[in-house]
C-alpha cells in the first residue's frame, strides 16, 4: 500500500522559526513517521519536539479526513474492473 503525505504550508511556517539543522531534523522526523512508522520524538530538542508534535497531530487529522472509495467500472463483455477514488477534504 502506498502512503501519501501532503506537506502543509503551516508546517513550513512553523519550522521556519527553528535553526536550519533543527528544521532538517524535524523534516526527517516527519518523513520517517509518515513512511517508515518510526517516531523520532525522543531525539528532537524540546523546541523541535514541540513543532513535531503539533505537525504529528495535524497529520493524523489529515489521515482521518482522507476518504477512499472503491468502485467497479463496467467494461465491455460483461467484465468489471475495480477502481479506487481518493478524496482529501480540506477545511
NUKEPA-933257 format. One record per atom (N, C-alpha, C, O, CB): y negated, z negated, x negated; atom name; chain. Coordinates in nm, 2 decimals, always signed. Atoms other than C-alpha are relative to their C-alpha. Glycine has a CB too. Layout:
! NUKEPA-933257
+--------+--------+--------+------+-------+
|      y |      z |      x | name | chain |
+--------+--------+--------+------+-------+
|      Y |      Z |      X |   CA |     A |
...
+--------+--------+--------+------+-------+
! end
This chain:
! NUKEPA-933257
+--------+--------+--------+------+-------+
|      y |      z |      x | name | chain |
+--------+--------+--------+------+-------+
|  +0.12 |  +0.00 |  -0.08 |    N |     A |
|  +0.00 |  +0.00 |  +0.00 |   CA |     A |
|  -0.12 |  +0.00 |  -0.09 |    C |     A |
|  -0.13 |  -0.08 |  -0.18 |    O |     A |
|  +0.00 |  -0.12 |  +0.10 |   CB |     A |
|  +0.12 |  -0.01 |  +0.07 |    N |     A |
|  -0.34 |  +0.10 |  -0.13 |   CA |     A |
|  -0.10 |  -0.10 |  +0.05 |    C |     A |
|  -0.12 |  -0.12 |  +0.17 |    O |     A |
|  -0.06 |  +0.14 |  +0.01 |   CB |     A |
|  +0.11 |  +0.09 |  -0.04 |    N |     A |
|  -0.62 |  -0.16 |  -0.13 |   CA |     A |
|  -0.13 |  +0.06 |  -0.02 |    C |     A |
|  -0.15 |  +0.15 |  -0.11 |    O |     A |
|  +0.01 |  -0.14 |  -0.08 |   CB |     A |
|  +0.13 |  -0.05 |  +0.01 |    N |     A |
|  -0.98 |  -0.08 |  -0.08 |   CA |     A |
|  -0.10 |  -0.12 |  -0.02 |    C |     A |
|  -0.08 |  -0.23 |  +0.03 |    O |     A |
|  -0.04 |  +0.09 |  +0.12 |   CB |     A |
|  +0.10 |  +0.10 |  +0.02 |    N |     A |
|  -1.29 |  -0.27 |  -0.19 |   CA |     A |
|  -0.14 |  +0.07 |  +0.02 |    C |     A |
|  -0.16 |  +0.17 |  -0.05 |    O |     A |
|  +0.01 |  -0.07 |  -0.14 |   CB |     A |
|  +0.13 |  -0.05 |  -0.01 |    N |     A |
|  -1.64 |  -0.20 |  -0.07 |   CA |     A |
|  -0.09 |  -0.10 |  -0.07 |    C |     A |
|  -0.11 |  -0.21 |  -0.03 |    O |     A |
|  -0.05 |  +0.02 |  +0.15 |   CB |     A |
|  +0.09 |  +0.08 |  +0.08 |    N |     A |
|  -1.88 |  -0.34 |  -0.33 |   CA |     A |
|  -0.14 |  +0.00 |  +0.07 |    C |     A |
|  -0.20 |  +0.10 |  +0.07 |    O |     A |
|  -0.01 |  +0.04 |  -0.15 |   CB |     A |
|  +0.12 |  +0.01 |  -0.08 |    N |     A |
|  -2.18 |  -0.46 |  -0.13 |   CA |     A |
|  -0.13 |  -0.02 |  -0.08 |    C |     A |
|  -0.12 |  -0.08 |  -0.19 |    O |     A |
|  +0.01 |  -0.11 |  +0.10 |   CB |     A |
|  +0.13 |  +0.02 |  +0.06 |    N |     A |
|  -2.55 |  -0.44 |  -0.23 |   CA |     A |
|  -0.03 |  -0.14 |  -0.02 |    C |     A |
|  -0.09 |  -0.18 |  -0.12 |    O |     A |
|  -0.11 |  +0.08 |  +0.07 |   CB |     A |
|  +0.04 |  +0.15 |  +0.00 |    N |     A |
|  -2.59 |  -0.81 |  -0.15 |   CA |     A |
|  +0.08 |  -0.07 |  -0.12 |    C |     A |
|  +0.02 |  -0.16 |  -0.18 |    O |     A |
|  +0.04 |  -0.07 |  +0.13 |   CB |     A |
|  -0.07 |  +0.06 |  +0.11 |    N |     A |
|  -2.32 |  -0.89 |  -0.41 |   CA |     A |
|  -0.07 |  +0.04 |  -0.13 |    C |     A |
|  -0.09 |  -0.05 |  -0.22 |    O |     A |
|  +0.15 |  +0.06 |  -0.01 |   CB |     A |
|  +0.07 |  -0.05 |  +0.12 |    N |     A |
|  -2.50 |  -0.68 |  -0.67 |   CA |     A |
|  -0.13 |  -0.08 |  -0.02 |    C |     A |
|  -0.16 |  -0.12 |  -0.13 |    O |     A |
|  -0.03 |  +0.15 |  +0.01 |   CB |     A |
|  +0.13 |  +0.07 |  +0.01 |    N |     A |
|  -2.83 |  -0.85 |  -0.59 |   CA |     A |
|  +0.02 |  -0.15 |  -0.05 |    C |     A |
|  -0.05 |  -0.20 |  -0.12 |    O |     A |
|  -0.07 |  +0.00 |  +0.13 |   CB |     A |
|  -0.03 |  +0.14 |  +0.04 |    N |     A |
|  -2.67 |  -1.20 |  -0.62 |   CA |     A |
|  +0.04 |  -0.01 |  -0.15 |    C |     A |
|  +0.00 |  -0.10 |  -0.22 |    O |     A |
|  +0.11 |  -0.05 |  +0.09 |   CB |     A |
|  -0.05 |  +0.00 |  +0.14 |    N |     A |
|  -2.51 |  -1.11 |  -0.95 |   CA |     A |
|  -0.11 |  +0.03 |  -0.10 |    C |     A |
|  -0.10 |  -0.01 |  -0.22 |    O |     A |
|  +0.11 |  +0.10 |  -0.02 |   CB |     A |
|  +0.11 |  -0.04 |  +0.09 |    N |     A |
|  -2.83 |  -0.97 |  -1.10 |   CA |     A |
|  -0.07 |  -0.12 |  -0.06 |    C |     A |
|  -0.14 |  -0.11 |  -0.16 |    O |     A |
|  -0.11 |  +0.08 |  +0.08 |   CB |     A |
|  +0.07 |  +0.12 |  +0.05 |    N |     A |
|  -2.96 |  -1.33 |  -1.14 |   CA |     A |
|  +0.08 |  -0.07 |  -0.11 |    C |     A |
|  +0.03 |  -0.17 |  -0.16 |    O |     A |
|  -0.02 |  -0.09 |  +0.12 |   CB |     A |
|  -0.08 |  +0.06 |  +0.10 |    N |     A |
|  -2.68 |  -1.41 |  -1.38 |   CA |     A |
|  -0.02 |  +0.07 |  -0.13 |    C |     A |
|  -0.06 |  +0.19 |  -0.13 |    O |     A |
|  +0.15 |  +0.01 |  +0.04 |   CB |     A |
|  +0.00 |  -0.07 |  +0.12 |    N |     A |
|  -2.68 |  -1.33 |  -1.75 |   CA |     A |
|  +0.10 |  +0.11 |  -0.01 |    C |     A |
|  +0.20 |  +0.10 |  +0.06 |    O |     A |
|  +0.02 |  -0.10 |  -0.12 |   CB |     A |
|  -0.09 |  -0.12 |  +0.00 |    N |     A |
|  -2.52 |  -1.00 |  -1.83 |   CA |     A |
|  +0.15 |  -0.03 |  -0.03 |    C |     A |
|  +0.24 |  +0.02 |  +0.03 |    O |     A |
|  -0.05 |  +0.10 |  -0.11 |   CB |     A |
|  -0.14 |  +0.03 |  +0.03 |    N |     A |
|  -2.20 |  -1.15 |  -1.99 |   CA |     A |
|  +0.07 |  -0.06 |  +0.13 |    C |     A |
|  +0.18 |  -0.04 |  +0.16 |    O |     A |
|  +0.01 |  -0.09 |  -0.12 |   CB |     A |
|  -0.06 |  +0.07 |  -0.12 |    N |     A |
|  -2.15 |  -1.36 |  -1.67 |   CA |     A |
|  +0.01 |  +0.11 |  +0.12 |    C |     A |
|  +0.10 |  +0.10 |  +0.20 |    O |     A |
|  -0.09 |  -0.11 |  +0.05 |   CB |     A |
|  -0.01 |  -0.11 |  -0.10 |    N |     A |
|  -2.22 |  -1.05 |  -1.45 |   CA |     A |
|  +0.13 |  +0.07 |  -0.02 |    C |     A |
|  +0.20 |  +0.10 |  +0.08 |    O |     A |
|  -0.12 |  +0.10 |  -0.01 |   CB |     A |
|  -0.13 |  -0.07 |  +0.03 |    N |     A |
|  -1.93 |  -0.88 |  -1.62 |   CA |     A |
|  +0.12 |  -0.08 |  +0.04 |    C |     A |
|  +0.22 |  -0.03 |  +0.09 |    O |     A |
|  +0.01 |  +0.04 |  -0.15 |   CB |     A |
|  -0.11 |  +0.09 |  -0.03 |    N |     A |
|  -1.70 |  -1.18 |  -1.58 |   CA |     A |
|  +0.02 |  +0.00 |  +0.16 |    C |     A |
|  +0.13 |  +0.00 |  +0.21 |    O |     A |
|  -0.02 |  -0.14 |  -0.05 |   CB |     A |
|  -0.01 |  +0.00 |  -0.15 |    N |     A |
|  -1.78 |  -1.20 |  -1.20 |   CA |     A |
|  +0.05 |  +0.13 |  +0.05 |    C |     A |
|  +0.13 |  +0.13 |  +0.14 |    O |     A |
|  -0.14 |  -0.04 |  +0.06 |   CB |     A |
|  -0.05 |  -0.13 |  -0.04 |    N |     A |
|  -1.73 |  -0.83 |  -1.16 |   CA |     A |
|  +0.15 |  +0.01 |  -0.02 |    C |     A |
|  +0.22 |  +0.05 |  +0.07 |    O |     A |
|  -0.07 |  +0.12 |  -0.08 |   CB |     A |
|  -0.14 |  -0.01 |  +0.03 |    N |     A |
|  -1.39 |  -0.85 |  -1.33 |   CA |     A |
|  +0.08 |  -0.10 |  +0.09 |    C |     A |
|  +0.19 |  -0.07 |  +0.14 |    O |     A |
|  +0.03 |  -0.03 |  -0.15 |   CB |     A |
|  -0.06 |  +0.10 |  -0.09 |    N |     A |
|  -1.31 |  -1.16 |  -1.12 |   CA |     A |
|  +0.02 |  +0.06 |  +0.14 |    C |     A |
|  +0.13 |  +0.04 |  +0.20 |    O |     A |
|  -0.08 |  -0.13 |  +0.01 |   CB |     A |
|  -0.01 |  -0.06 |  -0.13 |    N |     A |
|  -1.38 |  -0.97 |  -0.80 |   CA |     A |
|  +0.11 |  +0.11 |  +0.00 |    C |     A |
|  +0.19 |  +0.11 |  +0.09 |    O |     A |
|  -0.14 |  +0.07 |  +0.04 |   CB |     A |
|  -0.10 |  -0.11 |  +0.01 |    N |     A |
|  -1.17 |  -0.67 |  -0.91 |   CA |     A |
|  +0.14 |  -0.06 |  -0.01 |    C |     A |
|  +0.24 |  -0.01 |  +0.06 |    O |     A |
|  -0.03 |  +0.09 |  -0.12 |   CB |     A |
|  -0.13 |  +0.06 |  +0.01 |    N |     A |
|  -0.88 |  -0.89 |  -1.01 |   CA |     A |
|  +0.05 |  -0.07 |  +0.12 |    C |     A |
|  +0.16 |  -0.07 |  +0.16 |    O |     A |
|  +0.01 |  -0.10 |  -0.12 |   CB |     A |
|  -0.03 |  +0.07 |  -0.13 |    N |     A |
|  -0.90 |  -1.09 |  -0.69 |   CA |     A |
|  +0.04 |  +0.10 |  +0.11 |    C |     A |
|  +0.14 |  +0.09 |  +0.18 |    O |     A |
|  -0.12 |  -0.08 |  +0.05 |   CB |     A |
|  -0.02 |  -0.10 |  -0.11 |    N |     A |
|  -0.91 |  -0.78 |  -0.47 |   CA |     A |
|  +0.13 |  +0.09 |  -0.03 |    C |     A |
|  +0.20 |  +0.12 |  +0.06 |    O |     A |
|  -0.12 |  +0.10 |  +0.01 |   CB |     A |
|  -0.11 |  -0.10 |  +0.02 |    N |     A |
|  -0.65 |  -0.56 |  -0.65 |   CA |     A |
|  +0.13 |  -0.06 |  -0.07 |    C |     A |
|  +0.23 |  +0.00 |  -0.06 |    O |     A |
|  -0.05 |  +0.11 |  -0.09 |   CB |     A |
|  -0.12 |  +0.06 |  +0.07 |    N |     A |
|  -0.42 |  -0.80 |  -0.85 |   CA |     A |
|  +0.04 |  -0.13 |  +0.05 |    C |     A |
|  +0.13 |  -0.20 |  +0.00 |    O |     A |
|  -0.03 |  -0.01 |  -0.15 |   CB |     A |
|  -0.03 |  +0.13 |  -0.06 |    N |     A |
|  -0.42 |  -1.11 |  -0.63 |   CA |     A |
|  -0.01 |  -0.11 |  -0.10 |    C |     A |
|  +0.07 |  -0.21 |  -0.10 |    O |     A |
|  +0.13 |  +0.00 |  +0.07 |   CB |     A |
|  +0.02 |  +0.10 |  +0.10 |    N |     A |
|  -0.55 |  -1.31 |  -0.93 |   CA |     A |
|  -0.13 |  -0.07 |  +0.03 |    C |     A |
|  -0.23 |  +0.00 |  +0.05 |    O |     A |
|  +0.01 |  +0.06 |  -0.14 |   CB |     A |
|  +0.12 |  +0.07 |  -0.03 |    N |     A |
|  -0.81 |  -1.58 |  -0.87 |   CA |     A |
|  -0.06 |  -0.06 |  -0.13 |    C |     A |
|  +0.00 |  -0.15 |  -0.19 |    O |     A |
|  +0.02 |  -0.12 |  +0.10 |   CB |     A |
|  +0.06 |  +0.04 |  +0.12 |    N |     A |
|  -1.04 |  -1.63 |  -1.17 |   CA |     A |
|  -0.10 |  -0.11 |  +0.01 |    C |     A |
|  -0.18 |  -0.14 |  -0.08 |    O |     A |
|  -0.07 |  +0.12 |  -0.07 |   CB |     A |
|  +0.10 |  +0.10 |  -0.03 |    N |     A |
|  -1.25 |  -1.90 |  -1.01 |   CA |     A |
|  -0.01 |  -0.11 |  -0.11 |    C |     A |
|  -0.12 |  -0.15 |  -0.15 |    O |     A |
|  +0.03 |  -0.07 |  +0.13 |   CB |     A |
|  +0.00 |  +0.12 |  +0.10 |    N |     A |
|  -1.15 |  -2.17 |  -1.27 |   CA |     A |
|  -0.05 |  +0.04 |  -0.13 |    C |     A |
|  -0.09 |  -0.05 |  -0.21 |    O |     A |
|  +0.14 |  -0.05 |  -0.01 |   CB |     A |
|  +0.05 |  -0.04 |  +0.13 |    N |     A |
|  -1.25 |  -1.96 |  -1.57 |   CA |     A |
|  -0.15 |  +0.03 |  +0.00 |    C |     A |
|  -0.21 |  +0.06 |  -0.11 |    O |     A |
|  +0.08 |  +0.12 |  -0.05 |   CB |     A |
|  +0.14 |  -0.04 |  -0.01 |    N |     A |
|  -1.60 |  -1.89 |  -1.45 |   CA |     A |
|  -0.09 |  -0.13 |  -0.02 |    C |     A |
|  -0.05 |  -0.24 |  +0.02 |    O |     A |
|  -0.04 |  +0.06 |  +0.13 |   CB |     A |
|  +0.10 |  +0.11 |  +0.02 |    N |     A |
|  -1.91 |  -2.11 |  -1.54 |   CA |     A |
|  -0.05 |  -0.04 |  +0.14 |    C |     A |
|  -0.04 |  +0.04 |  +0.24 |    O |     A |
|  -0.11 |  +0.04 |  -0.09 |   CB |     A |
|  +0.04 |  +0.04 |  -0.13 |    N |     A |
|  -2.05 |  -2.31 |  -1.25 |   CA |     A |
|  -0.09 |  +0.09 |  +0.08 |    C |     A |
|  -0.06 |  +0.12 |  +0.20 |    O |     A |
|  -0.07 |  -0.13 |  -0.01 |   CB |     A |
|  +0.09 |  -0.09 |  -0.07 |    N |     A |
|  -2.33 |  -2.07 |  -1.16 |   CA |     A |
|  +0.07 |  +0.13 |  +0.04 |    C |     A |
|  +0.06 |  +0.18 |  +0.16 |    O |     A |
|  -0.13 |  +0.03 |  -0.08 |   CB |     A |
|  -0.08 |  -0.12 |  -0.03 |    N |     A |
|  -2.10 |  -1.77 |  -1.18 |   CA |     A |
|  +0.11 |  -0.03 |  +0.11 |    C |     A |
|  +0.14 |  +0.06 |  +0.19 |    O |     A |
|  +0.07 |  +0.05 |  -0.13 |   CB |     A |
|  -0.10 |  +0.04 |  -0.10 |    N |     A |
|  -1.83 |  -1.96 |  -0.98 |   CA |     A |
|  -0.06 |  +0.00 |  +0.14 |    C |     A |
|  +0.00 |  +0.04 |  +0.23 |    O |     A |
|  +0.06 |  -0.13 |  -0.04 |   CB |     A |
|  +0.07 |  +0.01 |  -0.13 |    N |     A |
|  -2.08 |  -2.02 |  -0.70 |   CA |     A |
|  -0.02 |  +0.14 |  +0.06 |    C |     A |
|  +0.01 |  +0.17 |  +0.17 |    O |     A |
|  -0.13 |  -0.07 |  -0.01 |   CB |     A |
|  +0.02 |  -0.13 |  -0.05 |    N |     A |
|  -2.16 |  -1.65 |  -0.68 |   CA |     A |
|  +0.13 |  +0.06 |  +0.04 |    C |     A |
|  +0.14 |  +0.13 |  +0.14 |    O |     A |
|  -0.07 |  +0.09 |  -0.11 |   CB |     A |
|  -0.14 |  -0.06 |  -0.02 |    N |     A |
|  -1.79 |  -1.55 |  -0.70 |   CA |     A |
|  +0.05 |  -0.06 |  +0.14 |    C |     A |
|  +0.11 |  +0.02 |  +0.22 |    O |     A |
|  +0.09 |  -0.04 |  -0.11 |   CB |     A |
|  -0.05 |  +0.06 |  -0.12 |    N |     A |
|  -1.70 |  -1.80 |  -0.42 |   CA |     A |
|  -0.07 |  +0.06 |  +0.13 |    C |     A |
|  +0.00 |  +0.08 |  +0.23 |    O |     A |
|  -0.02 |  -0.15 |  +0.00 |   CB |     A |
|  +0.07 |  -0.07 |  -0.11 |    N |     A |
|  -1.97 |  -1.65 |  -0.19 |   CA |     A |
|  +0.05 |  +0.14 |  +0.03 |    C |     A |
|  +0.07 |  +0.18 |  +0.14 |    O |     A |
|  -0.15 |  -0.01 |  -0.02 |   CB |     A |
|  -0.05 |  -0.14 |  -0.01 |    N |     A |
|  -1.85 |  -1.30 |  -0.26 |   CA |     A |
|  +0.14 |  +0.00 |  +0.05 |    C |     A |
|  +0.17 |  +0.09 |  +0.13 |    O |     A |
|  -0.01 |  +0.07 |  -0.14 |   CB |     A |
|  -0.14 |  +0.01 |  -0.05 |    N |     A |
|  -1.49 |  -1.40 |  -0.21 |   CA |     A |
|  +0.01 |  -0.03 |  +0.15 |    C |     A |
|  +0.09 |  +0.04 |  +0.22 |    O |     A |
|  +0.08 |  -0.11 |  -0.08 |   CB |     A |
|  +0.00 |  +0.03 |  -0.14 |    N |     A |
|  -1.57 |  -1.54 |  +0.13 |   CA |     A |
|  -0.05 |  +0.12 |  +0.08 |    C |     A |
|  +0.01 |  +0.15 |  +0.19 |    O |     A |
|  -0.10 |  -0.12 |  +0.03 |   CB |     A |
|  +0.05 |  -0.13 |  -0.06 |    N |     A |
|  -1.76 |  -1.22 |  +0.22 |   CA |     A |
|  +0.11 |  +0.10 |  +0.00 |    C |     A |
|  +0.12 |  +0.18 |  +0.10 |    O |     A |
|  -0.13 |  +0.05 |  -0.07 |   CB |     A |
|  -0.11 |  -0.10 |  +0.01 |    N |     A |
|  -1.47 |  -1.01 |  +0.10 |   CA |     A |
|  +0.11 |  -0.03 |  +0.11 |    C |     A |
|  +0.16 |  +0.07 |  +0.17 |    O |     A |
|  +0.07 |  -0.01 |  -0.14 |   CB |     A |
|  -0.09 |  +0.03 |  -0.11 |    N |     A |
|  -1.24 |  -1.20 |  +0.34 |   CA |     A |
|  -0.05 |  +0.04 |  +0.14 |    C |     A |
|  +0.03 |  +0.08 |  +0.22 |    O |     A |
|  +0.04 |  -0.15 |  -0.01 |   CB |     A |
|  +0.06 |  -0.05 |  -0.13 |    N |     A |
|  -1.48 |  -1.13 |  +0.63 |   CA |     A |
|  +0.02 |  +0.15 |  +0.01 |    C |     A |
|  +0.05 |  +0.20 |  +0.12 |    O |     A |
|  -0.14 |  -0.05 |  +0.01 |   CB |     A |
|  -0.02 |  -0.14 |  +0.00 |    N |     A |
|  -1.47 |  -0.77 |  +0.53 |   CA |     A |
|  +0.14 |  +0.04 |  +0.03 |    C |     A |
|  +0.16 |  +0.14 |  +0.11 |    O |     A |
|  -0.05 |  +0.06 |  -0.14 |   CB |     A |
|  -0.14 |  -0.03 |  -0.03 |    N |     A |
|  -1.09 |  -0.77 |  +0.54 |   CA |     A |
|  +0.03 |  -0.02 |  +0.15 |    C |     A |
|  +0.10 |  +0.06 |  +0.21 |    O |     A |
|  +0.09 |  -0.09 |  -0.09 |   CB |     A |
|  -0.03 |  +0.03 |  -0.13 |    N |     A |
|  -1.09 |  -0.93 |  +0.88 |   CA |     A |
|  -0.05 |  +0.10 |  +0.10 |    C |     A |
|  +0.00 |  +0.12 |  +0.21 |    O |     A |
|  -0.05 |  -0.13 |  +0.04 |   CB |     A |
|  +0.05 |  -0.09 |  -0.09 |    N |     A |
|  -1.31 |  -0.67 |  +1.04 |   CA |     A |
|  +0.04 |  +0.15 |  -0.03 |    C |     A |
|  -0.01 |  +0.24 |  +0.04 |    O |     A |
|  -0.16 |  -0.01 |  +0.00 |   CB |     A |
|  -0.06 |  -0.13 |  +0.02 |    N |     A |
|  -1.13 |  -0.37 |  +0.89 |   CA |     A |
|  +0.11 |  +0.02 |  +0.11 |    C |     A |
|  +0.18 |  -0.07 |  +0.14 |    O |     A |
|  +0.06 |  +0.01 |  -0.14 |   CB |     A |
|  -0.09 |  -0.03 |  -0.10 |    N |     A |
|  -0.92 |  -0.20 |  +1.15 |   CA |     A |
|  +0.08 |  +0.12 |  -0.03 |    C |     A |
|  +0.01 |  +0.23 |  -0.06 |    O |     A |
|  -0.07 |  +0.01 |  +0.14 |   CB |     A |
|  -0.08 |  -0.12 |  +0.02 |    N |     A |
|  -0.63 |  +0.04 |  +1.10 |   CA |     A |
|  +0.08 |  +0.03 |  +0.13 |    C |     A |
|  +0.14 |  -0.06 |  +0.19 |    O |     A |
|  +0.09 |  -0.02 |  -0.12 |   CB |     A |
|  -0.07 |  -0.04 |  -0.12 |    N |     A |
|  -0.49 |  +0.23 |  +1.39 |   CA |     A |
|  +0.11 |  +0.11 |  -0.04 |    C |     A |
|  +0.07 |  +0.21 |  -0.10 |    O |     A |
|  -0.09 |  +0.06 |  +0.11 |   CB |     A |
|  -0.11 |  -0.10 |  +0.02 |    N |     A |
|  -0.15 |  +0.41 |  +1.36 |   CA |     A |
|  +0.01 |  +0.08 |  +0.13 |    C |     A |
|  +0.01 |  +0.03 |  +0.24 |    O |     A |
|  +0.13 |  -0.06 |  -0.03 |   CB |     A |
|  -0.02 |  -0.09 |  -0.12 |    N |     A |
|  -0.12 |  +0.71 |  +1.60 |   CA |     A |
|  +0.09 |  +0.11 |  -0.04 |    C |     A |
|  +0.11 |  +0.14 |  -0.16 |    O |     A |
|  -0.14 |  +0.04 |  +0.05 |   CB |     A |
|  -0.08 |  -0.12 |  +0.02 |    N |     A |
|  +0.10 |  +1.01 |  +1.64 |   CA |     A |
|  -0.07 |  +0.12 |  +0.05 |    C |     A |
|  -0.13 |  +0.12 |  +0.15 |    O |     A |
|  +0.14 |  -0.02 |  +0.07 |   CB |     A |
|  +0.06 |  -0.13 |  -0.04 |    N |     A |
|  -0.01 |  +1.37 |  +1.65 |   CA |     A |
|  +0.12 |  +0.09 |  +0.04 |    C |     A |
|  +0.22 |  +0.10 |  -0.03 |    O |     A |
|  -0.08 |  +0.06 |  -0.12 |   CB |     A |
|  -0.10 |  -0.09 |  -0.05 |    N |     A |
|  +0.19 |  +1.62 |  +1.85 |   CA |     A |
|  -0.01 |  +0.13 |  -0.07 |    C |     A |
|  -0.12 |  +0.19 |  -0.07 |    O |     A |
|  -0.01 |  +0.02 |  +0.15 |   CB |     A |
|  +0.00 |  -0.13 |  +0.07 |    N |     A |
|  +0.28 |  +1.92 |  +1.64 |   CA |     A |
|  +0.08 |  +0.10 |  +0.08 |    C |     A |
|  +0.13 |  +0.07 |  +0.19 |    O |     A |
|  +0.06 |  -0.01 |  -0.15 |   CB |     A |
|  -0.08 |  -0.11 |  -0.07 |    N |     A |
|  +0.44 |  +2.25 |  +1.74 |   CA |     A |
|  +0.15 |  -0.04 |  +0.00 |    C |     A |
|  +0.19 |  -0.12 |  -0.08 |    O |     A |
|  -0.02 |  +0.14 |  -0.06 |   CB |     A |
|  -0.14 |  +0.02 |  -0.01 |    N |     A |
|  +0.81 |  +2.25 |  +1.83 |   CA |     A |
|  +0.04 |  -0.15 |  +0.03 |    C |     A |
|  +0.14 |  -0.19 |  -0.02 |    O |     A |
|  +0.07 |  +0.04 |  -0.13 |   CB |     A |
|  -0.03 |  +0.14 |  -0.04 |    N |     A |
|  +0.80 |  +1.90 |  +1.98 |   CA |     A |
|  +0.02 |  -0.10 |  -0.12 |    C |     A |
|  +0.10 |  -0.19 |  -0.11 |    O |     A |
|  +0.13 |  +0.00 |  +0.08 |   CB |     A |
|  +0.00 |  +0.10 |  +0.12 |    N |     A |
|  +0.75 |  +1.73 |  +1.64 |   CA |     A |
|  -0.12 |  -0.08 |  +0.01 |    C |     A |
|  -0.23 |  -0.04 |  +0.05 |    O |     A |
|  +0.01 |  +0.08 |  -0.13 |   CB |     A |
|  +0.11 |  +0.09 |  +0.01 |    N |     A |
|  +0.53 |  +1.43 |  +1.59 |   CA |     A |
|  -0.02 |  -0.04 |  -0.14 |    C |     A |
|  +0.07 |  -0.05 |  -0.22 |    O |     A |
|  +0.03 |  -0.12 |  +0.09 |   CB |     A |
|  +0.04 |  +0.04 |  +0.13 |    N |     A |
|  +0.35 |  +1.32 |  +1.28 |   CA |     A |
|  -0.08 |  -0.13 |  +0.01 |    C |     A |
|  -0.18 |  -0.13 |  +0.09 |    O |     A |
|  -0.07 |  +0.11 |  -0.08 |   CB |     A |
|  +0.07 |  +0.12 |  +0.00 |    N |     A |
|  +0.23 |  +0.97 |  +1.22 |   CA |     A |
|  -0.12 |  +0.01 |  -0.09 |    C |     A |
|  -0.12 |  +0.06 |  -0.20 |    O |     A |
|  +0.09 |  -0.12 |  -0.04 |   CB |     A |
|  +0.12 |  +0.00 |  +0.08 |    N |     A |
|  -0.13 |  +0.93 |  +1.10 |   CA |     A |
|  -0.06 |  -0.14 |  +0.01 |    C |     A |
|  -0.03 |  -0.22 |  +0.10 |    O |     A |
|  -0.10 |  +0.10 |  +0.06 |   CB |     A |
|  +0.06 |  +0.13 |  +0.00 |    N |     A |
|  -0.34 |  +0.63 |  +1.01 |   CA |     A |
|  -0.15 |  +0.02 |  +0.00 |    C |     A |
|  -0.21 |  +0.10 |  -0.07 |    O |     A |
|  +0.04 |  -0.09 |  -0.12 |   CB |     A |
|  +0.15 |  -0.01 |  -0.01 |    N |     A |
|  -0.71 |  +0.60 |  +1.11 |   CA |     A |
|  -0.06 |  -0.14 |  -0.03 |    C |     A |
|  -0.02 |  -0.24 |  +0.03 |    O |     A |
|  -0.04 |  +0.04 |  +0.15 |   CB |     A |
|  +0.06 |  +0.13 |  +0.04 |    N |     A |
|  -0.91 |  +0.33 |  +0.94 |   CA |     A |
|  -0.15 |  -0.01 |  +0.04 |    C |     A |
|  -0.22 |  +0.09 |  +0.03 |    O |     A |
|  +0.01 |  -0.01 |  -0.16 |   CB |     A |
|  +0.14 |  +0.03 |  -0.03 |    N |     A |
|  -1.24 |  +0.18 |  +1.05 |   CA |     A |
|  -0.04 |  -0.13 |  -0.07 |    C |     A |
|  +0.04 |  -0.22 |  -0.10 |    O |     A |
|  -0.01 |  -0.02 |  +0.16 |   CB |     A |
|  +0.05 |  +0.12 |  +0.05 |    N |     A |
|  -1.46 |  -0.07 |  +0.89 |   CA |     A |
|  -0.13 |  -0.02 |  +0.08 |    C |     A |
|  -0.22 |  +0.06 |  +0.09 |    O |     A |
|  -0.04 |  +0.01 |  -0.16 |   CB |     A |
|  +0.11 |  +0.03 |  -0.09 |    N |     A |
|  -1.70 |  -0.24 |  +1.13 |   CA |     A |
|  -0.11 |  -0.07 |  -0.08 |    C |     A |
|  -0.08 |  -0.17 |  -0.14 |    O |     A |
|  +0.05 |  -0.08 |  +0.12 |   CB |     A |
|  +0.11 |  +0.06 |  +0.07 |    N |     A |
|  -2.04 |  -0.32 |  +0.98 |   CA |     A |
|  -0.10 |  -0.06 |  +0.11 |    C |     A |
|  -0.12 |  +0.00 |  +0.21 |    O |     A |
|  -0.08 |  +0.10 |  -0.09 |   CB |     A |
|  +0.09 |  +0.06 |  -0.09 |    N |     A |
|  -2.28 |  -0.56 |  +1.15 |   CA |     A |
|  -0.14 |  +0.04 |  -0.03 |    C |     A |
|  -0.24 |  +0.00 |  +0.03 |    O |     A |
|  +0.01 |  -0.15 |  +0.00 |   CB |     A |
+--------+--------+--------+------+-------+
! end
